[in-house]
Amino acid sequence: MAEEGKFKVTIDGISIDVAPGTTILNAARQIGGDIVPPAMCYYSKLEGSGGKCRTCLVKVSKGSEKDPRPMPKLVASCRTTVMDGMEVQNITSPDVIEARKGVVEMLLINHPLDCPICDQAGECKLQDLGYEHGAEQTRYEFERRTFERIDIGDKIQLHMNRCILCYRCVYVANQLTGRREHGVIYRGDHAEISTFIERALDNEFIGNVIDVCPVGALTDKTFRFKNRVWFTKPVDAHRDCPTCSGKVTLWYKGEEVLRVTGRKDEYNEVEDFICNTCRFEKKHTADWTLEQPTDVDKDSVITANHYTVFNPPPVIKKNPALQAANEEQLSRTERLK
């Protein structure tokens, strides 16, 4: 029985009690682990996000205790709320795995495979999806759509070729800034992100469109081609900022801060959005109070050169017995002089 006022939902055989109105995706996130569906467009901090990419499809094998019939089609877990007694299959359903493979193939129809030169490489969820669910080759025989790179501000560059139309950047501009100067124009396979005529993205929080972009469509021009993320060392830091929380991640190469980003949680979502001043103008260690090395997922390539403490232990460990023997030998040598 579920707790009073809560719904019991079972996902891949694991049960949990959640509040009414909770989506299947967020219920799975409360359980954690491998049963959490991937999400390329849903962003818990952005109202109205989700339902665009379809990577979070799951199978509802039991609707509820009152109506145990299964849902006839796979549903988007980020948009479907749980019912009491609902049973859901994610990685345990062959239908879900096959459908997710098709979704990834669709996302990669126009997306160029330029990971070796893309600044998002190493942090790209589309790379992870392509590795886990991608096919060996595409069945798409037609010419891919291509766009010229566009500067939509002095710090942000748009690579529309890589965009998967997740709408995250549009939601950020709508909900975080005072005005929005870009959006999705046209429809269907002609749809693209673009700005209003002769407008640039220049308001104080617009740099957050870089952090929320799940692919390399929106990139930081101050970081472009400077380094690969797995050669950098992320460190949590903060400063007294009058505009935002001032809580960031500094990405170091040696003693140089190559870029500044918002801190992200285990689902790659920014915890606190930061202002452009912190992101683009404060790239000296003296500007910040360092806290600790950023906690990095053990499966991430960023762990290749990552450290967990500021003062790593010495290569040669102290050996008290050997040190005592050396001191004794030294004392005997001194007596013979």
C-alpha positions in Angstrom: 0.0 0.0 0.0 1.2 3.5 -0.8 1.6 6.1 1.9 -1.4 8.2 2.6 -1.8 11.0 0.0 0.8 9.4 -2.3 0.8 7.1 -5.4 2.7 3.9 -5.6 4.4 3.4 -9.0 6.7 0.5 -10.0 9.4 1.0 -12.6 11.4 -1.9 -13.9 10.3 -3.9 -10.8 11.3 -1.2 -8.3 8.5 0.4 -6.3 8.4 3.9 -4.9 5.7 6.2 -3.3 5.5 9.6 -5.0 3.3 12.7 -4.7 0.3 13.0 -7.1 1.3 14.9 -10.3 4.8 13.5 -10.4 5.9 12.5 -13.9 7.2 9.0 -14.6 10.6 10.5 -15.4 10.9 12.3 -12.0 9.7 9.2 -10.2 12.5 7.2 -11.9 14.9 10.0 -10.9 13.9 9.5 -7.3 14.8 5.9 -7.6 18.0 6.6 -9.5 20.4 4.3 -11.3 20.1 2.8 -14.8 16.3 2.8 -14.9 16.2 6.6 -15.3 15.1 7.3 -18.9 17.4 9.6 -20.9 16.1 13.2 -21.6 17.4 15.6 -24.2 14.7 18.3 -24.1 13.2 18.0 -20.5 14.8 20.4 -18.0 13.4 20.4 -14.5 14.3 24.1 -13.9 12.4 25.2 -17.0 8.6 25.4 -16.9 6.9 23.7 -19.9 10.0 21.9 -21.2 9.8 18.3 -22.4 7.8 16.3 -25.0 10.0 17.3 -27.9 12.8 14.7 -28.3 11.0 11.5 -27.4 14.1 9.9 -26.0 12.4 9.2 -22.7 9.7 6.9 -24.1 8.6 4.1 -21.7 6.0 1.4 -21.7 3.2 1.5 -19.2 2.2 -2.2 -18.7 -0.4 -1.4 -16.1 -2.3 1.9 -16.0 -3.4 1.9 -12.3 -5.1 -0.2 -9.7 -8.5 1.1 -10.8 -7.8 0.6 -14.5 -5.1 -2.1 -14.9 -5.2 -2.0 -18.7 -1.8 -1.2 -20.3 -1.4 2.0 -22.4 -1.6 1.1 -26.1 1.5 3.0 -27.1 4.8 4.0 -25.6 4.5 7.3 -23.7 6.9 10.2 -23.1 7.9 9.8 -19.4 8.6 13.5 -19.0 5.0 14.4 -19.8 3.1 11.5 -18.3 2.0 11.7 -14.7 1.9 8.6 -12.5 -1.3 6.9 -11.2 -1.6 4.8 -8.1 -0.6 1.2 -8.9 1.0 2.1 -12.2 3.7 -0.3 -13.6 6.3 1.0 -16.0 8.9 -0.7 -18.1 12.0 1.1 -19.3 15.2 -0.9 -19.8 13.3 -4.1 -19.2 11.2 -3.6 -22.3 12.5 -4.6 -25.8 9.9 -2.3 -27.4 11.4 0.7 -25.5 14.9 -0.2 -26.5 13.9 -0.6 -30.2 11.9 2.7 -30.1 14.8 4.6 -28.5 17.1 3.3 -31.2 14.7 4.8 -33.8 14.5 8.1 -32.0 18.3 8.4 -31.9 18.5 7.6 -35.6 16.0 10.4 -36.3 18.0 12.8 -34.1 21.1 12.0 -36.1 19.5 12.4 -39.5 20.8 16.0 -39.8 23.2 16.1 -37.0 26.8 16.1 -38.4 29.3 13.6 -36.9 31.9 16.3 -36.2 32.6 15.3 -32.6 36.4 15.6 -33.1 36.0 19.4 -33.5 32.9 20.1 -31.4 33.4 21.8 -28.1 30.5 19.8 -26.6 32.4 16.5 -27.1 32.9 14.8 -23.7 29.8 16.5 -22.3 27.3 15.6 -25.1 24.3 13.5 -24.2 23.7 12.8 -27.8 27.1 11.1 -27.9 26.1 8.9 -25.1 22.7 8.0 -26.7 24.5 7.3 -30.0 26.9 5.0 -28.3 24.2 3.2 -26.3 21.3 3.0 -28.9 22.8 4.2 -32.2 22.9 2.0 -35.4 26.1 1.3 -37.3 25.0 3.4 -40.2 22.2 5.7 -41.2 19.4 4.6 -43.6 18.9 8.2 -44.6 19.8 8.7 -48.3 18.9 12.3 -48.8 21.1 15.4 -48.5 21.4 16.7 -45.0 20.2 20.2 -44.3 23.1 22.7 -43.7 23.4 26.2 -42.3 26.1 28.7 -42.0 27.4 29.5 -38.5 25.8 32.6 -37.0 27.1 34.9 -34.3 24.1 35.7 -32.2 26.0 38.0 -29.9 29.7 38.8 -29.2 30.0 35.7 -26.9 27.7 33.1 -28.4 27.8 31.2 -31.8 25.0 29.2 -33.2 25.7 26.0 -35.2 22.2 25.2 -36.5 23.5 22.1 -38.2 23.9 20.4 -34.8 20.6 21.7 -33.3 18.0 19.0 -32.4 15.2 21.6 -31.7 14.9 20.8 -28.0 13.6 24.4 -27.3 15.6 24.6 -24.0 17.3 27.9 -25.1 14.0 29.4 -26.0 12.6 28.5 -22.6 15.6 30.0 -20.9 15.2 33.3 -22.8 11.5 33.4 -22.0 11.7 32.6 -18.3 15.1 33.9 -17.2 15.6 37.1 -19.1 13.6 40.3 -19.5 13.0 39.8 -23.2 13.4 37.2 -25.9 14.9 37.9 -29.2 15.1 34.4 -30.6 12.9 31.4 -31.2 12.0 28.7 -33.6 11.0 29.8 -37.1 9.4 27.7 -39.9 8.0 24.3 -39.5 8.8 20.6 -40.0 12.2 19.8 -41.5 12.6 23.5 -42.2 12.4 24.6 -38.5 15.4 26.3 -37.1 16.5 28.5 -34.2 17.0 32.1 -35.3 17.0 35.7 -33.9 14.7 38.6 -34.8 16.1 40.7 -37.7 19.1 42.7 -36.7 18.9 41.6 -33.1 21.6 39.9 -31.0 21.4 38.0 -27.7 22.9 40.5 -25.3 20.9 40.5 -22.0 22.5 39.7 -18.7 21.5 36.0 -18.4 21.5 34.9 -22.0 24.8 33.0 -21.6 22.8 30.3 -19.9 21.6 29.1 -23.3 25.1 27.6 -23.7 24.7 25.5 -20.5 21.3 24.2 -21.3 22.0 23.2 -24.9 22.4 19.4 -24.9 24.5 19.3 -28.1 27.0 21.7 -29.6 24.6 24.0 -31.3 25.2 27.0 -29.0 28.9 27.4 -28.0 30.9 29.8 -25.9 33.1 31.9 -28.3 35.6 32.6 -25.5 36.2 28.9 -25.1 36.0 27.7 -28.7 38.8 25.3 -29.8 40.9 26.2 -26.7 40.9 22.7 -25.3 39.1 19.4 -24.8 37.1 19.1 -21.6 38.9 15.9 -20.6 42.2 17.8 -20.4 40.7 20.4 -18.1 40.1 20.2 -14.3 36.7 21.5 -13.0 36.6 23.2 -9.6 33.6 24.5 -7.7 34.0 28.2 -6.7 31.9 31.2 -5.7 32.0 35.0 -5.5 29.8 37.8 -4.1 27.8 38.7 -7.2 25.1 41.3 -7.0 23.3 39.8 -10.1 23.3 36.0 -9.6 24.1 33.4 -7.0 27.8 33.5 -8.0 28.1 29.7 -7.6 30.0 28.3 -10.6 32.4 25.7 -12.0 35.8 26.9 -13.1 37.5 24.8 -15.8 41.3 24.9 -15.4 44.1 24.0 -17.7 47.2 24.4 -15.4 46.7 27.8 -13.7 44.5 29.3 -16.5 40.7 29.4 -16.2 39.5 28.4 -19.7 35.8 28.8 -19.1 33.2 29.3 -16.4 29.9 27.4 -16.3 27.0 27.0 -14.0 27.1 24.1 -11.6 25.3 21.0 -12.9 23.6 18.1 -11.1 23.8 14.4 -12.0 21.3 14.9 -14.8 23.4 17.6 -16.4 21.0 20.4 -15.3 22.2 23.7 -14.0 21.5 24.1 -10.3 21.7 28.0 -10.3 21.7 30.1 -13.4 24.6 32.6 -13.6 25.0 36.0 -15.1 27.2 36.9 -18.1 29.6 38.8 -15.9 30.5 35.7 -14.0 30.6 33.6 -17.1 32.6 35.7 -19.5 34.4 38.4 -17.5 35.7 36.7 -14.4 38.4 34.3 -15.6 41.1 34.8 -12.9 41.5 32.7 -9.8 41.7 35.9 -7.8 38.1 36.7 -8.7 36.8 33.6 -6.9 36.8 31.7 -3.7 37.7 28.1 -4.5 35.7 25.4 -2.7 36.5 21.9 -3.9 37.1 19.8 -7.1 33.8 19.3 -8.9 32.2 15.9 -8.4 32.4 14.1 -11.8 30.6 11.0 -12.8 33.0 8.1 -12.8 31.9 7.1 -16.3 32.7 10.5 -17.8 35.8 11.1 -19.9 36.5 14.2 -17.7 37.7 11.8 -15.0 40.7 11.0 -17.1 42.7 13.9 -15.7 40.5 14.8 -12.8 41.5 15.0 -9.2 39.4 14.7 -6.0 41.5 16.8 -3.6 43.4 20.1 -4.1 46.6 18.7 -2.6 47.2 15.2 -4.2 49.3 12.8 -2.1 53.0 12.5 -2.9 54.0 9.9 -5.5 56.4 8.2 -3.0 54.6 7.4 0.2 56.3 7.8 3.6 57.8 4.6 5.0 58.5 5.1 8.8 60.6 1.9 9.0 62.8 2.9 6.1 63.1 6.5 7.4 64.3 5.2 10.8 66.9 2.9 9.1 68.2 5.8 7.0 68.6 8.0 10.1 70.4 5.2 11.9 72.7 4.7 8.9 73.3 8.4 8.7 74.3 8.6 12.4 76.8 5.8 12.0 78.3 7.5 9.0 78.6 10.8 10.9 80.6 9.0 13.7 83.1 7.6 11.2 84.0 11.0 9.8 
